[in-house]
Amino acid sequence: MRLTEFEQRVEDEFGPARAGWVVESQVLPGRGATAKELIERGVDPAEAWEGLCEAYDIPEERRLGVDRPGW
């Protein structure tokens, strides 16, 4: 997953005002780090997104993000 896709999914799910806070502050279960820290360490953003989905109980139907024509 590209970083831009990760960022878009986070913003779509949590809103532009909360997205950055969620990525920087939520320590992901079983990973011991925030999404931002994991990505900075070189972890695929898809894994960080999956961790956020688990932490916030995001339903399966929303985990692929919003459909955007042309993406």
C-alpha positions in Angstrom: 0.0 0.0 0.0 1.3 3.5 -0.8 1.6 6.0 2.0 -0.9 8.3 0.2 -3.5 5.5 0.1 -3.0 4.9 3.9 -3.3 8.6 4.6 -6.5 8.8 2.6 -8.1 5.8 4.3 -7.3 7.2 7.7 -8.8 10.5 6.8 -11.9 8.9 5.3 -12.4 6.8 8.4 -11.6 9.3 11.2 -12.0 12.7 9.5 -9.4 15.3 8.6 -9.4 16.8 12.1 -8.7 13.4 13.9 -6.6 11.5 11.3 -3.2 12.8 12.3 -3.9 12.4 16.0 -5.0 8.8 15.5 -1.9 7.9 13.5 0.4 9.6 16.0 -1.1 8.5 19.3 -2.9 5.1 19.1 -0.5 2.4 20.1 -1.5 -0.6 18.0 -2.4 -3.8 19.8 0.3 -6.5 19.4 2.6 -4.1 17.7 3.7 -1.9 20.6 4.0 1.3 18.4 1.8 3.8 16.7 1.1 3.7 13.0 3.4 6.6 12.5 6.3 4.9 14.3 5.7 1.6 12.4 5.8 3.4 9.0 8.9 5.4 10.0 10.6 2.0 10.8 9.8 0.8 7.3 6.7 -1.3 7.9 4.3 -1.4 5.0 1.5 1.1 5.6 -1.0 -1.7 4.9 0.1 -3.3 8.2 -0.3 -0.1 10.0 -3.8 0.4 8.5 -4.7 -3.2 9.6 -3.6 -2.4 13.1 -5.7 0.7 13.2 -8.7 -1.3 11.9 -8.2 -3.8 14.7 -7.7 -1.2 17.4 -10.9 0.7 16.4 -13.0 -2.3 15.4 -13.5 -0.9 11.9 -15.9 -3.3 10.0 -14.6 -5.3 7.1 -16.8 -3.4 4.6 -15.0 -0.1 5.4 -11.4 -1.5 5.5 -10.9 -1.1 1.7 -11.7 2.6 1.9 -14.1 4.8 -0.1 -14.6 4.0 -3.8 -13.2 6.8 -5.9 -13.6 6.7 -9.7 -10.3 6.7 -11.5 -8.2 5.4 -8.5 
